[in-house]
Each structure stands twice: as structure tokens, then as C-alpha cells.
């Protein structure tokens, strides 16, 4: 199972975040349109991420919902037929929700920086520090904290919930955090 240290924040100033990401990244960003279909799953989250009619990923992950840097463990299986897989998973486990987003991905060292525009929610930033086998959680958290400082993220804007939770609970408002 793979692991990373992950943190999510409301993105208050997208222009400033993009400028910082461009400054810190060694490569241009990748724009990714994706739909995440979530399924009933005990003890973890299970989602089918669809990029196009012939490209998707089935992802199972476990992480706590706390507004701080936290460990996430995950497995990914790639598919060239996400429609059939969606039909099978929906019939077998039950579809619990869908998240549609446009993700701007920057790579900064071993960290994947996501500037996400989530339909129905707004703008967010996620940091995923992909841990190497010899690295501890503390090392990953230090990297995440250093990047938060570079992006000038205020701790009051950190959130612990997954986008699907924010959408299904229906009471989330970015304005409440600003």
C-alpha cells in the first residue's frame, strides 16, 4: 500500500497560490478534469476517478478527517473502461456521491500540489507529500508545513473533510471560513 502526508485548505487567493506554485515547481502545471464516483465501503473510502471514456482509476484510501497534515494510505488500479467499472461498482456497492472538479497539478519536489475548483464548493488546495519507503510521517509533515508557509496558508482555513463529505452534508460554505 502506498502512503502520503496530506493536507487540505480553502484557497482564499488562487492567483497568489498559482504564482507560488509556478515559482516553486520545475515543470508547467497539468490541468485535469475529473469526476470521482464514491461507493459504500466499510473502514475506508472507495472511489472511481474518471478522466475520460477510456481512462480511469479505482482508488481505495484510508485517512482521518482532521484539519491538519495526516497520513493517507491508498491503493490505485488503472482502467481503460471506467464506464463498465462504474456500472459494476454501483450495482455491487451502491453509489454514494459524485465530485466533479478541475484540478491544476503542480509537482514540487516529492509533493503533488493540487489547486482544485470543485463544482458546488469552490476553490481548494491539497498538498500530497508522497512518502518514500525510508521516510517517516514526521518528515512528510515537515515538508507539508514548509509548503504551507511558502503558500502563506492561515491555519484557520485548513479542513479535514473530503470533498464528498462537504457536498453530501450540504451545509458547507467557503464564505464561513473567510
C-alpha positions as a printed Julia matrix, in Angstrom:
178×3 Matrix{Float64}:
   0.0    0.0     0.0
   1.27   3.47   -0.88
   1.22   6.38    1.57
   1.45  10.13    1.67
   1.03  13.01    4.05
  -1.96  15.05    3.01
  -3.42  18.4     3.96
  -6.31  20.4     2.51
  -7.15  24.09    2.76
  -9.66  26.52    1.4
  -7.97  28.55   -1.3
  -8.52  32.19   -0.43
  -6.3   33.71   -3.14
  -5.96  31.44   -6.18
  -3.83  33.94   -8.12
  -1.26  34.12   -5.3
  -1.28  30.32   -4.92
  -0.68  29.85   -8.65
   2.21  32.34   -8.56
   3.8   30.49   -5.63
   3.3   27.1    -7.29
   4.86  28.34  -10.54
   7.83  29.75   -8.62
   8.43  26.5    -6.7
   7.69  23.96   -9.45
  10.23  22.81  -12.02
   7.59  21.99  -14.64
   4.43  23.53  -16.04
   1.11  22.62  -14.44
  -1.18  19.89  -15.7
  -4.91  20.68  -15.97
  -7.02  17.63  -15.13
 -10.8   17.36  -15.43
 -12.11  14.54  -13.29
 -15.22  13.01  -11.81
 -14.92  10.96   -8.64
 -17.68   8.41   -8.03
 -17.85   7.21   -4.41
 -19.18   3.85   -3.24
 -20.27   2.4     0.09
 -17.21   0.87    1.75
 -16.59  -0.1     5.37
 -13.4    1.14    7.02
 -12.13   3.13    4.03
 -13.18   5.18    1.02
 -13.62   3.7    -2.42
 -13.83   5.89   -5.49
 -13.63   5.57   -9.23
 -11.87   8.57  -10.71
 -12.85   9.1   -14.34
 -10.67  11.24  -16.59
 -12.2   10.25  -19.93
 -14.24   7.5   -21.58
 -11.13   5.32  -21.81
  -9.15   6.29  -18.69
  -9.89   5.98  -15.01
  -8.54   4.83  -11.64
 -10.11   2.84   -8.87
  -8.77   4.19   -5.57
  -9.2    2.83   -2.06
  -7.85   5.03    0.7
  -7.83   5.43    4.46
  -7.16   8.66    6.34
  -8.55  10.56    9.28
 -10.76  13.62    8.79
  -8.73  16.14   10.77
  -7.75  19.68    9.68
  -4.0   19.07    9.79
  -1.3   17.14    7.96
  -2.22  13.46    8.23
  -1.19  10.11    6.79
  -3.19   8.65    3.94
  -2.73   5.06    2.78
  -4.03   4.14   -0.65
  -4.09   1.64   -3.5
  -4.75   2.51   -7.14
  -5.81   0.3   -10.06
  -5.93   1.81  -13.55
  -8.71   1.04  -16.03
  -9.31   1.67  -19.71
 -13.05   1.03  -19.3
 -14.32   3.21  -16.45
 -17.97   3.08  -17.63
 -18.25  -0.7   -17.16
 -16.38  -0.5   -13.87
 -18.76   2.26  -12.71
 -21.74   0.07  -13.57
 -20.29  -2.94  -11.72
 -19.32  -0.96   -8.61
 -22.65   0.9    -8.49
 -24.61  -2.35   -8.7
 -22.37  -4.12   -6.18
 -21.67  -1.48   -3.53
 -24.07   1.39   -4.22
 -23.09   4.84   -5.45
 -22.99   7.32   -2.55
 -22.0   10.52   -4.36
 -20.09  12.25   -7.13
 -17.47  15.01   -7.01
 -16.69  16.96  -10.19
 -13.58  19.1   -10.25
 -10.94  20.74  -12.35
  -7.53  20.14  -10.84
  -4.41  22.12  -11.62
  -1.49  19.88  -10.66
   1.97  21.2    -9.82
   4.87  18.98   -8.82
   7.14  20.49   -6.18
   9.84  18.04   -5.16
   8.05  14.95   -3.87
   4.82  16.86   -3.31
   1.79  16.97   -5.55
   0.15  20.38   -5.17
  -3.49  20.4    -6.31
  -5.34  23.65   -6.92
  -8.88  22.34   -7.15
 -12.01  24.04   -8.39
 -14.78  21.8    -7.04
 -18.24  22.07   -8.53
 -20.7   23.19   -5.85
 -17.98  24.03   -3.29
 -15.34  26.44   -4.59
 -11.54  26.58   -4.66
  -9.22  24.47   -2.52
  -5.59  23.44   -2.32
  -4.38  19.98   -1.39
  -0.81  19.01   -0.67
   0.16  15.36   -1.03
   3.71  14.65    0.13
   4.38  11.23   -1.43
   6.44   9.38    1.15
   9.45   7.34    0.13
   9.77   3.97    1.91
  12.53   5.25    4.22
  10.67   8.44    5.21
   8.73   8.9     8.42
   5.4   10.65    8.78
   7.21  13.42   10.66
   9.47  14.1     7.67
   6.43  14.32    5.41
   4.64  16.63    7.83
   7.7   18.9     7.96
   7.67  19.17    4.16
   3.91  19.91    4.19
   4.35  22.57    6.9
   7.17  24.25    4.96
   4.99  24.38    1.84
   2.05  25.79    3.8
   4.36  28.58    4.95
   5.54  29.2     1.36
   1.9   29.47    0.25
   1.12  31.69    3.3
  -1.79  29.48    4.35
  -3.58  30.52    7.52
  -4.32  27.57    9.81
  -7.94  28.68   10.18
  -8.5   27.72    6.51
  -7.44  24.08    6.94
 -10.18  21.48    6.58
 -10.24  17.78    7.37
 -13.22  16.55    5.4
 -13.21  15.02    1.94
 -14.97  16.94   -0.82
 -17.68  14.25   -0.93
 -18.43  14.84    2.77
 -18.71  18.59    2.25
 -21.09  18.06   -0.68
 -23.29  15.43    0.95
 -23.67  17.27    4.25
 -24.82  20.32    2.31
 -24.1   22.94    4.96
 -20.52  23.82    3.96
 -19.75  27.37    2.87
 -16.33  28.71    1.9
 -17.54  32.19    2.94
 -17.88  30.98    6.54
 -14.09  30.44    6.66
 -13.13  33.81    5.19
